[in-house]
Amino acid sequence: MYCSLPMPRLFAILYGTARVLTLSGSRLPALYATQWARLERGTSILAWAFADVLIAGADVHLAGTADAASAIHLHPGVQFERVRAPKVQIGDAMAPPRPLDASTGKRP
């Protein structure tokens, strides 16, 4: 399941039971995704974000805390306060790790 959000509206907390993809310029108070979340250019998260894998595109603003169970990928121009994940990658040339299997909690 993909969730695409129009810009530049402000939404309530977004909860995704699978993959979340925002459109450029989206503004979210908070975000929770059970698999991966990809925040496109200019997206703003105002309080916190959590996903198995969190991918922040160019010029994304992450206020508060961004947490990921596996990895966080930060493209150029990302502004953040706190990030926490076992693996944090910064830059363009990144292949996201495979997400955890929901039933086993392990990588396929």
Backbone as XML, in Angstrom:
<?xml version="1.0"?>
<chain id="A" units="angstrom">
  <residue number="1" name="MET">
    <atom name="N" x="0.837" y="-1.160" z="0.000"/>
    <atom name="CA" x="0.000" y="0.000" z="0.000"/>
    <atom name="C" x="0.893" y="1.237" z="0.000"/>
  </residue>
  <residue number="2" name="TYR">
    <atom name="N" x="0.590" y="2.171" z="-0.869"/>
    <atom name="CA" x="1.315" y="3.430" z="-0.911"/>
    <atom name="C" x="0.361" y="4.534" z="-0.491"/>
  </residue>
  <residue number="3" name="CYS">
    <atom name="N" x="0.866" y="5.496" z="0.210"/>
    <atom name="CA" x="0.066" y="6.653" z="0.610"/>
    <atom name="C" x="0.754" y="7.881" z="0.047"/>
  </residue>
  <residue number="4" name="SER">
    <atom name="N" x="0.108" y="8.552" z="-0.867"/>
    <atom name="CA" x="0.666" y="9.779" z="-1.436"/>
    <atom name="C" x="-0.148" y="10.954" z="-0.931"/>
  </residue>
  <residue number="5" name="LEU">
    <atom name="N" x="0.533" y="11.957" z="-0.446"/>
    <atom name="CA" x="-0.143" y="13.101" z="0.148"/>
    <atom name="C" x="-0.005" y="14.326" z="-0.739"/>
  </residue>
  <residue number="6" name="PRO">
    <atom name="N" x="-1.100" y="15.062" z="-0.923"/>
    <atom name="CA" x="-0.998" y="16.287" z="-1.718"/>
    <atom name="C" x="-0.206" y="17.344" z="-0.974"/>
  </residue>
  <residue number="7" name="MET">
    <atom name="N" x="0.281" y="18.332" z="-1.683"/>
    <atom name="CA" x="1.028" y="19.393" z="-1.044"/>
    <atom name="C" x="0.200" y="20.654" z="-1.046"/>
  </residue>
  <residue number="8" name="PRO">
    <atom name="N" x="0.450" y="21.620" z="-0.268"/>
    <atom name="CA" x="1.258" y="21.657" z="0.954"/>
    <atom name="C" x="0.397" y="21.586" z="2.197"/>
  </residue>
  <residue number="9" name="ARG">
    <atom name="N" x="-0.643" y="20.822" z="2.192"/>
    <atom name="CA" x="-1.566" y="20.735" z="3.324"/>
    <atom name="C" x="-0.897" y="20.196" z="4.587"/>
  </residue>
  <residue number="10" name="LEU">
    <atom name="N" x="-1.510" y="20.511" z="5.713"/>
    <atom name="CA" x="-1.039" y="20.002" z="7.000"/>
    <atom name="C" x="-1.997" y="18.906" z="7.432"/>
  </residue>
  <residue number="11" name="PHE">
    <atom name="N" x="-1.482" y="17.723" z="7.731"/>
    <atom name="CA" x="-2.298" y="16.576" z="8.096"/>
    <atom name="C" x="-2.099" y="16.227" z="9.556"/>
  </residue>
  <residue number="12" name="ALA">
    <atom name="N" x="-2.983" y="15.384" z="10.056"/>
    <atom name="CA" x="-2.808" y="14.824" z="11.389"/>
    <atom name="C" x="-1.693" y="13.793" z="11.314"/>
  </residue>
  <residue number="13" name="ILE">
    <atom name="N" x="-1.438" y="13.124" z="12.407"/>
    <atom name="CA" x="-0.409" y="12.090" z="12.425"/>
    <atom name="C" x="-0.737" y="11.058" z="11.355"/>
  </residue>
  <residue number="14" name="LEU">
    <atom name="N" x="0.249" y="10.719" z="10.550"/>
    <atom name="CA" x="0.059" y="9.740" z="9.490"/>
    <atom name="C" x="0.580" y="8.394" z="9.965"/>
  </residue>
  <residue number="15" name="TYR">
    <atom name="N" x="-0.282" y="7.380" z="9.914"/>
    <atom name="CA" x="0.087" y="6.017" z="10.281"/>
    <atom name="C" x="-0.049" y="5.148" z="9.043"/>
  </residue>
  <residue number="16" name="GLY">
    <atom name="N" x="1.044" y="4.535" z="8.617"/>
    <atom name="CA" x="1.012" y="3.664" z="7.452"/>
    <atom name="C" x="1.301" y="2.237" z="7.843"/>
  </residue>
  <residue number="17" name="THR">
    <atom name="N" x="0.432" y="1.314" z="7.428"/>
    <atom name="CA" x="0.634" y="-0.093" z="7.775"/>
    <atom name="C" x="1.584" y="-0.785" z="6.815"/>
  </residue>
  <residue number="18" name="ALA">
    <atom name="N" x="2.103" y="-0.066" z="5.864"/>
    <atom name="CA" x="3.073" y="-0.645" z="4.932"/>
    <atom name="C" x="4.061" y="0.441" z="4.547"/>
  </residue>
  <residue number="19" name="ARG">
    <atom name="N" x="4.057" y="0.841" z="3.278"/>
    <atom name="CA" x="4.989" y="1.851" z="2.778"/>
    <atom name="C" x="4.293" y="3.204" z="2.698"/>
  </residue>
  <residue number="20" name="VAL">
    <atom name="N" x="5.050" y="4.255" z="2.990"/>
    <atom name="CA" x="4.510" y="5.607" z="2.920"/>
    <atom name="C" x="5.390" y="6.430" z="1.988"/>
  </residue>
  <residue number="21" name="LEU">
    <atom name="N" x="4.755" y="7.123" z="1.050"/>
    <atom name="CA" x="5.458" y="8.008" z="0.125"/>
    <atom name="C" x="4.755" y="9.356" z="0.157"/>
  </residue>
  <residue number="22" name="THR">
    <atom name="N" x="5.471" y="10.400" z="0.562"/>
    <atom name="CA" x="4.864" y="11.734" z="0.561"/>
    <atom name="C" x="5.190" y="12.432" z="-0.748"/>
  </residue>
  <residue number="23" name="LEU">
    <atom name="N" x="4.385" y="13.383" z="-1.117"/>
    <atom name="CA" x="4.680" y="14.217" z="-2.271"/>
    <atom name="C" x="5.481" y="15.426" z="-1.808"/>
  </residue>
  <residue number="24" name="SER">
    <atom name="N" x="6.155" y="16.061" z="-2.720"/>
    <atom name="CA" x="6.975" y="17.232" z="-2.385"/>
    <atom name="C" x="6.153" y="18.280" z="-1.661"/>
  </residue>
  <residue number="25" name="GLY">
    <atom name="N" x="6.731" y="18.839" z="-0.603"/>
    <atom name="CA" x="6.099" y="19.929" z="0.115"/>
    <atom name="C" x="5.066" y="19.522" z="1.151"/>
  </residue>
  <residue number="26" name="SER">
    <atom name="N" x="4.879" y="18.219" z="1.401"/>
    <atom name="CA" x="3.910" y="17.790" z="2.416"/>
    <atom name="C" x="4.374" y="18.235" z="3.794"/>
  </residue>
  <residue number="27" name="ARG">
    <atom name="N" x="3.402" y="18.512" z="4.674"/>
    <atom name="CA" x="3.701" y="18.876" z="6.068"/>
    <atom name="C" x="2.930" y="17.946" z="6.972"/>
  </residue>
  <residue number="28" name="LEU">
    <atom name="N" x="3.646" y="17.264" z="7.868"/>
    <atom name="CA" x="3.033" y="16.297" z="8.769"/>
    <atom name="C" x="3.444" y="16.586" z="10.208"/>
  </residue>
  <residue number="29" name="PRO">
    <atom name="N" x="2.493" y="16.571" z="11.152"/>
    <atom name="CA" x="2.886" y="16.694" z="12.552"/>
    <atom name="C" x="3.758" y="15.518" z="12.983"/>
  </residue>
  <residue number="30" name="ALA">
    <atom name="N" x="3.401" y="14.294" z="12.537"/>
    <atom name="CA" x="4.161" y="13.108" z="12.902"/>
    <atom name="C" x="3.881" y="12.004" z="11.890"/>
  </residue>
  <residue number="31" name="LEU">
    <atom name="N" x="4.771" y="11.006" z="11.861"/>
    <atom name="CA" x="4.674" y="9.928" z="10.884"/>
    <atom name="C" x="5.098" y="8.620" z="11.524"/>
  </residue>
  <residue number="32" name="TYR">
    <atom name="N" x="4.303" y="7.557" z="11.291"/>
    <atom name="CA" x="4.667" y="6.212" z="11.727"/>
    <atom name="C" x="4.400" y="5.265" z="10.569"/>
  </residue>
  <residue number="33" name="ALA">
    <atom name="N" x="5.415" y="4.544" z="10.123"/>
    <atom name="CA" x="5.260" y="3.582" z="9.032"/>
    <atom name="C" x="5.812" y="2.241" z="9.484"/>
  </residue>
  <residue number="34" name="THR">
    <atom name="N" x="5.062" y="1.166" z="9.256"/>
    <atom name="CA" x="5.508" y="-0.154" z="9.703"/>
    <atom name="C" x="6.607" y="-0.725" z="8.821"/>
  </residue>
  <residue number="35" name="GLN">
    <atom name="N" x="6.719" y="-0.248" z="7.566"/>
    <atom name="CA" x="7.809" y="-0.684" z="6.697"/>
    <atom name="C" x="8.701" y="0.523" z="6.407"/>
  </residue>
  <residue number="36" name="TRP">
    <atom name="N" x="8.736" y="1.006" z="5.169"/>
    <atom name="CA" x="9.582" y="2.150" z="4.880"/>
    <atom name="C" x="8.748" y="3.379" z="4.601"/>
  </residue>
  <residue number="37" name="ALA">
    <atom name="N" x="9.382" y="4.520" z="4.809"/>
    <atom name="CA" x="8.765" y="5.806" z="4.491"/>
    <atom name="C" x="9.753" y="6.603" z="3.660"/>
  </residue>
  <residue number="38" name="ARG">
    <atom name="N" x="9.277" y="7.135" z="2.543"/>
    <atom name="CA" x="10.120" y="7.997" z="1.704"/>
    <atom name="C" x="9.500" y="9.387" z="1.708"/>
  </residue>
  <residue number="39" name="LEU">
    <atom name="N" x="10.264" y="10.350" z="2.203"/>
    <atom name="CA" x="9.821" y="11.737" z="2.286"/>
    <atom name="C" x="10.438" y="12.489" z="1.114"/>
  </residue>
  <residue number="40" name="GLU">
    <atom name="N" x="9.603" y="12.963" z="0.208"/>
    <atom name="CA" x="10.100" y="13.632" z="-0.985"/>
    <atom name="C" x="10.526" y="15.065" z="-0.680"/>
  </residue>
  <residue number="41" name="ARG">
    <atom name="N" x="11.182" y="15.690" z="-1.636"/>
    <atom name="CA" x="11.770" y="17.033" z="-1.512"/>
    <atom name="C" x="10.813" y="18.011" z="-0.822"/>
  </residue>
  <residue number="42" name="GLY">
    <atom name="N" x="11.358" y="18.718" z="0.174"/>
    <atom name="CA" x="10.616" y="19.779" z="0.835"/>
    <atom name="C" x="9.576" y="19.336" z="1.845"/>
  </residue>
  <residue number="43" name="THR">
    <atom name="N" x="9.482" y="18.048" z="2.130"/>
    <atom name="CA" x="8.540" y="17.563" z="3.137"/>
    <atom name="C" x="9.006" y="18.013" z="4.513"/>
  </residue>
  <residue number="44" name="SER">
    <atom name="N" x="8.062" y="18.353" z="5.389"/>
    <atom name="CA" x="8.380" y="18.740" z="6.761"/>
    <atom name="C" x="7.661" y="17.819" z="7.736"/>
  </residue>
  <residue number="45" name="ILE">
    <atom name="N" x="8.405" y="17.278" z="8.686"/>
    <atom name="CA" x="7.839" y="16.522" z="9.799"/>
    <atom name="C" x="8.047" y="17.384" z="11.029"/>
  </residue>
  <residue number="46" name="LEU">
    <atom name="N" x="6.958" y="17.748" z="11.692"/>
    <atom name="CA" x="7.027" y="18.763" z="12.736"/>
    <atom name="C" x="7.396" y="18.228" z="14.119"/>
  </residue>
  <residue number="47" name="ALA">
    <atom name="N" x="7.130" y="16.951" z="14.412"/>
    <atom name="CA" x="7.412" y="16.443" z="15.756"/>
    <atom name="C" x="8.309" y="15.217" z="15.739"/>
  </residue>
  <residue number="48" name="TRP">
    <atom name="N" x="7.854" y="14.100" z="15.147"/>
    <atom name="CA" x="8.639" y="12.876" z="15.156"/>
    <atom name="C" x="8.270" y="12.014" z="13.954"/>
  </residue>
  <residue number="49" name="ALA">
    <atom name="N" x="9.190" y="11.107" z="13.617"/>
    <atom name="CA" x="8.959" y="10.151" z="12.533"/>
    <atom name="C" x="9.574" y="8.821" z="12.921"/>
  </residue>
  <residue number="50" name="PHE">
    <atom name="N" x="8.879" y="7.721" z="12.562"/>
    <atom name="CA" x="9.410" y="6.380" z="12.789"/>
    <atom name="C" x="9.047" y="5.501" z="11.608"/>
  </residue>
  <residue number="51" name="ALA">
    <atom name="N" x="9.997" y="4.668" z="11.180"/>
    <atom name="CA" x="9.765" y="3.666" z="10.139"/>
    <atom name="C" x="10.828" y="2.583" z="10.288"/>
  </residue>
  <residue number="52" name="ASP">
    <atom name="N" x="10.621" y="1.456" z="9.617"/>
    <atom name="CA" x="11.678" y="0.450" z="9.581"/>
    <atom name="C" x="12.872" y="1.044" z="8.854"/>
  </residue>
  <residue number="53" name="VAL">
    <atom name="N" x="12.618" y="1.645" z="7.670"/>
    <atom name="CA" x="13.629" y="2.376" z="6.913"/>
    <atom name="C" x="13.042" y="3.741" z="6.583"/>
  </residue>
  <residue number="54" name="LEU">
    <atom name="N" x="13.738" y="4.791" z="6.938"/>
    <atom name="CA" x="13.281" y="6.154" z="6.677"/>
    <atom name="C" x="14.214" y="6.798" z="5.660"/>
  </residue>
  <residue number="55" name="ILE">
    <atom name="N" x="13.650" y="7.248" z="4.541"/>
    <atom name="CA" x="14.429" y="7.864" z="3.475"/>
    <atom name="C" x="13.972" y="9.314" z="3.342"/>
  </residue>
  <residue number="56" name="ALA">
    <atom name="N" x="14.857" y="10.248" z="3.604"/>
    <atom name="CA" x="14.532" y="11.673" z="3.535"/>
    <atom name="C" x="15.179" y="12.264" z="2.289"/>
  </residue>
  <residue number="57" name="GLY">
    <atom name="N" x="14.357" y="12.719" z="1.346"/>
    <atom name="CA" x="14.853" y="13.317" z="0.109"/>
    <atom name="C" x="15.469" y="14.688" z="0.370"/>
  </residue>
  <residue number="58" name="ALA">
    <atom name="N" x="15.932" y="15.307" z="-0.702"/>
    <atom name="CA" x="16.599" y="16.609" z="-0.596"/>
    <atom name="C" x="15.681" y="17.645" z="0.035"/>
  </residue>
  <residue number="59" name="ASP">
    <atom name="N" x="16.263" y="18.496" z="0.872"/>
    <atom name="CA" x="15.589" y="19.637" z="1.484"/>
    <atom name="C" x="14.416" y="19.261" z="2.384"/>
  </residue>
  <residue number="60" name="VAL">
    <atom name="N" x="14.425" y="18.052" z="2.937"/>
    <atom name="CA" x="13.416" y="17.640" z="3.915"/>
    <atom name="C" x="13.791" y="18.239" z="5.265"/>
  </residue>
  <residue number="61" name="HIS">
    <atom name="N" x="12.787" y="18.604" z="6.062"/>
    <atom name="CA" x="13.016" y="19.137" z="7.405"/>
    <atom name="C" x="12.442" y="18.156" z="8.424"/>
  </residue>
  <residue number="62" name="LEU">
    <atom name="N" x="13.302" y="17.604" z="9.280"/>
    <atom name="CA" x="12.899" y="16.661" z="10.323"/>
    <atom name="C" x="13.064" y="17.339" z="11.676"/>
  </residue>
  <residue number="63" name="ALA">
    <atom name="N" x="11.994" y="17.920" z="12.181"/>
    <atom name="CA" x="12.033" y="18.527" z="13.514"/>
    <atom name="C" x="11.817" y="17.410" z="14.535"/>
  </residue>
  <residue number="64" name="GLY">
    <atom name="N" x="12.289" y="17.573" z="15.718"/>
    <atom name="CA" x="12.127" y="16.539" z="16.730"/>
    <atom name="C" x="13.032" y="15.358" z="16.457"/>
  </residue>
  <residue number="65" name="THR">
    <atom name="N" x="12.496" y="14.145" z="16.635"/>
    <atom name="CA" x="13.283" y="12.930" z="16.511"/>
    <atom name="C" x="12.847" y="12.102" z="15.314"/>
  </residue>
  <residue number="66" name="ALA">
    <atom name="N" x="13.809" y="11.609" z="14.552"/>
    <atom name="CA" x="13.553" y="10.661" z="13.469"/>
    <atom name="C" x="14.195" y="9.336" z="13.881"/>
  </residue>
  <residue number="67" name="ASP">
    <atom name="N" x="13.387" y="8.294" z="14.020"/>
    <atom name="CA" x="13.859" y="6.974" z="14.437"/>
    <atom name="C" x="13.589" y="5.959" z="13.344"/>
  </residue>
  <residue number="68" name="ALA">
    <atom name="N" x="14.461" y="4.977" z="13.239"/>
    <atom name="CA" x="14.237" y="3.875" z="12.306"/>
    <atom name="C" x="14.768" y="2.591" z="12.926"/>
  </residue>
  <residue number="69" name="ALA">
    <atom name="N" x="14.047" y="1.496" z="12.692"/>
    <atom name="CA" x="14.463" y="0.207" z="13.217"/>
    <atom name="C" x="15.695" y="-0.319" z="12.487"/>
  </residue>
  <residue number="70" name="SER">
    <atom name="N" x="15.803" y="-0.030" z="11.170"/>
    <atom name="CA" x="16.924" y="-0.546" z="10.372"/>
    <atom name="C" x="17.899" y="0.535" z="9.943"/>
  </residue>
  <residue number="71" name="ALA">
    <atom name="N" x="17.386" y="1.566" z="9.240"/>
    <atom name="CA" x="18.299" y="2.568" z="8.679"/>
    <atom name="C" x="17.575" y="3.870" z="8.367"/>
  </residue>
  <residue number="72" name="ILE">
    <atom name="N" x="18.359" y="4.943" z="8.381"/>
    <atom name="CA" x="17.885" y="6.256" z="7.935"/>
    <atom name="C" x="18.824" y="6.717" z="6.828"/>
  </residue>
  <residue number="73" name="HIS">
    <atom name="N" x="18.238" y="7.175" z="5.719"/>
    <atom name="CA" x="18.996" y="7.702" z="4.585"/>
    <atom name="C" x="18.679" y="9.182" z="4.458"/>
  </residue>
  <residue number="74" name="LEU">
    <atom name="N" x="19.688" y="10.022" z="4.527"/>
    <atom name="CA" x="19.523" y="11.467" z="4.443"/>
    <atom name="C" x="20.178" y="11.977" z="3.163"/>
  </residue>
  <residue number="75" name="HIS">
    <atom name="N" x="19.366" y="12.521" z="2.282"/>
    <atom name="CA" x="19.897" y="13.097" z="1.044"/>
    <atom name="C" x="20.406" y="14.514" z="1.323"/>
  </residue>
  <residue number="76" name="PRO">
    <atom name="N" x="21.150" y="15.118" z="0.400"/>
    <atom name="CA" x="21.700" y="16.464" z="0.619"/>
    <atom name="C" x="20.616" y="17.490" z="0.949"/>
  </residue>
  <residue number="77" name="GLY">
    <atom name="N" x="20.935" y="18.379" z="1.868"/>
    <atom name="CA" x="20.029" y="19.461" z="2.222"/>
    <atom name="C" x="19.019" y="19.126" z="3.301"/>
  </residue>
  <residue number="78" name="VAL">
    <atom name="N" x="19.044" y="17.909" z="3.834"/>
    <atom name="CA" x="18.112" y="17.538" z="4.899"/>
    <atom name="C" x="18.508" y="18.266" z="6.181"/>
  </residue>
  <residue number="79" name="GLN">
    <atom name="N" x="17.510" y="18.850" z="6.851"/>
    <atom name="CA" x="17.725" y="19.484" z="8.152"/>
    <atom name="C" x="17.108" y="18.574" z="9.203"/>
  </residue>
  <residue number="80" name="PHE">
    <atom name="N" x="17.832" y="18.330" z="10.289"/>
    <atom name="CA" x="17.296" y="17.449" z="11.328"/>
    <atom name="C" x="17.798" y="17.885" z="12.690"/>
  </residue>
  <residue number="81" name="GLU">
    <atom name="N" x="17.047" y="17.490" z="13.725"/>
    <atom name="CA" x="17.458" y="17.739" z="15.104"/>
    <atom name="C" x="18.114" y="16.496" z="15.692"/>
  </residue>
  <residue number="82" name="ARG">
    <atom name="N" x="17.388" y="15.357" z="15.670"/>
    <atom name="CA" x="17.923" y="14.112" z="16.212"/>
    <atom name="C" x="17.544" y="12.970" z="15.280"/>
  </residue>
  <residue number="83" name="VAL">
    <atom name="N" x="18.500" y="12.109" z="14.987"/>
    <atom name="CA" x="18.215" y="10.886" z="14.242"/>
    <atom name="C" x="18.783" y="9.712" z="15.020"/>
  </residue>
  <residue number="84" name="ARG">
    <atom name="N" x="18.057" y="8.587" z="14.973"/>
    <atom name="CA" x="18.506" y="7.403" z="15.704"/>
    <atom name="C" x="18.138" y="6.161" z="14.892"/>
  </residue>
  <residue number="85" name="ALA">
    <atom name="N" x="19.153" y="5.383" z="14.542"/>
    <atom name="CA" x="18.965" y="4.138" z="13.807"/>
    <atom name="C" x="20.269" y="3.346" z="13.890"/>
  </residue>
  <residue number="86" name="PRO">
    <atom name="N" x="20.199" y="2.029" z="13.696"/>
    <atom name="CA" x="21.436" y="1.253" z="13.676"/>
    <atom name="C" x="22.381" y="1.691" z="12.562"/>
  </residue>
  <residue number="87" name="LYS">
    <atom name="N" x="21.808" y="2.200" z="11.460"/>
    <atom name="CA" x="22.628" y="2.641" z="10.332"/>
    <atom name="C" x="22.066" y="3.968" z="9.821"/>
  </residue>
  <residue number="88" name="VAL">
    <atom name="N" x="22.932" y="4.983" z="9.735"/>
    <atom name="CA" x="22.543" y="6.286" z="9.185"/>
    <atom name="C" x="23.463" y="6.561" z="8.003"/>
  </residue>
  <residue number="89" name="GLN">
    <atom name="N" x="22.861" y="6.773" z="6.830"/>
    <atom name="CA" x="23.631" y="7.065" z="5.621"/>
    <atom name="C" x="23.309" y="8.472" z="5.149"/>
  </residue>
  <residue number="90" name="ILE">
    <atom name="N" x="24.342" y="9.181" z="4.703"/>
    <atom name="CA" x="24.178" y="10.544" z="4.213"/>
    <atom name="C" x="24.733" y="10.616" z="2.810"/>
  </residue>
  <residue number="91" name="GLY">
    <atom name="N" x="23.940" y="11.158" z="1.877"/>
    <atom name="CA" x="24.392" y="11.297" z="0.496"/>
    <atom name="C" x="23.387" y="10.751" z="-0.494"/>
  </residue>
  <residue number="92" name="ASP">
    <atom name="N" x="23.715" y="10.854" z="-1.789"/>
    <atom name="CA" x="22.792" y="10.453" z="-2.844"/>
    <atom name="C" x="22.819" y="8.974" z="-3.198"/>
  </residue>
  <residue number="93" name="ALA">
    <atom name="N" x="23.977" y="8.383" z="-3.326"/>
    <atom name="CA" x="24.100" y="7.019" z="-3.842"/>
    <atom name="C" x="23.814" y="6.013" z="-2.737"/>
  </residue>
  <residue number="94" name="MET">
    <atom name="N" x="22.538" y="5.744" z="-2.515"/>
    <atom name="CA" x="22.156" y="4.859" z="-1.425"/>
    <atom name="C" x="21.119" y="3.854" z="-1.894"/>
  </residue>
  <residue number="95" name="ALA">
    <atom name="N" x="21.315" y="2.619" z="-1.565"/>
    <atom name="CA" x="20.305" y="1.590" z="-1.786"/>
    <atom name="C" x="19.756" y="1.220" z="-0.419"/>
  </residue>
  <residue number="96" name="PRO">
    <atom name="N" x="18.460" y="1.412" z="-0.204"/>
    <atom name="CA" x="17.914" y="1.102" z="1.120"/>
    <atom name="C" x="17.982" y="-0.387" z="1.429"/>
  </residue>
  <residue number="97" name="PRO">
    <atom name="N" x="18.207" y="-0.741" z="2.679"/>
    <atom name="CA" x="18.239" y="-2.152" z="3.042"/>
    <atom name="C" x="16.855" y="-2.768" z="2.902"/>
  </residue>
  <residue number="98" name="ARG">
    <atom name="N" x="16.828" y="-4.075" z="2.788"/>
    <atom name="CA" x="15.535" y="-4.759" z="2.715"/>
    <atom name="C" x="14.809" y="-4.590" z="4.042"/>
  </residue>
  <residue number="99" name="PRO">
    <atom name="N" x="13.487" y="-4.374" z="4.002"/>
    <atom name="CA" x="12.739" y="-4.223" z="5.245"/>
    <atom name="C" x="12.627" y="-5.560" z="5.987"/>
  </residue>
  <residue number="100" name="LEU">
    <atom name="N" x="12.298" y="-5.477" z="7.258"/>
    <atom name="CA" x="12.109" y="-6.673" z="8.069"/>
    <atom name="C" x="10.842" y="-7.389" z="7.649"/>
  </residue>
  <residue number="101" name="ASP">
    <atom name="N" x="10.851" y="-8.719" z="7.722"/>
    <atom name="CA" x="9.655" y="-9.514" z="7.476"/>
    <atom name="C" x="8.727" y="-9.328" z="8.670"/>
  </residue>
  <residue number="102" name="ALA">
    <atom name="N" x="7.474" y="-8.981" z="8.418"/>
    <atom name="CA" x="6.533" y="-8.674" z="9.503"/>
    <atom name="C" x="6.269" y="-9.881" z="10.404"/>
  </residue>
  <residue number="103" name="SER">
    <atom name="N" x="6.275" y="-11.088" z="9.853"/>
    <atom name="CA" x="5.936" y="-12.262" z="10.652"/>
    <atom name="C" x="7.108" y="-12.757" z="11.496"/>
  </residue>
  <residue number="104" name="THR">
    <atom name="N" x="8.332" y="-12.621" z="10.982"/>
    <atom name="CA" x="9.482" y="-13.163" z="11.707"/>
    <atom name="C" x="10.333" y="-12.095" z="12.376"/>
  </residue>
  <residue number="105" name="GLY">
    <atom name="N" x="10.235" y="-10.845" z="11.904"/>
    <atom name="CA" x="11.074" y="-9.783" z="12.442"/>
    <atom name="C" x="12.499" y="-9.843" z="11.935"/>
  </residue>
  <residue number="106" name="LYS">
    <atom name="N" x="12.728" y="-10.687" z="10.900"/>
    <atom name="CA" x="14.056" y="-10.823" z="10.327"/>
    <atom name="C" x="14.054" y="-10.394" z="8.866"/>
  </residue>
  <residue number="107" name="ARG">
    <atom name="N" x="15.222" y="-10.235" z="8.308"/>
    <atom name="CA" x="15.334" y="-9.888" z="6.895"/>
    <atom name="C" x="15.075" y="-11.127" z="6.039"/>
  </residue>
  <residue number="108" name="PRO">
    <atom name="N" x="14.334" y="-10.968" z="4.928"/>
    <atom name="CA" x="14.081" y="-12.115" z="4.045"/>
    <atom name="C" x="15.342" y="-12.602" z="3.365"/>
  </residue>
</chain>
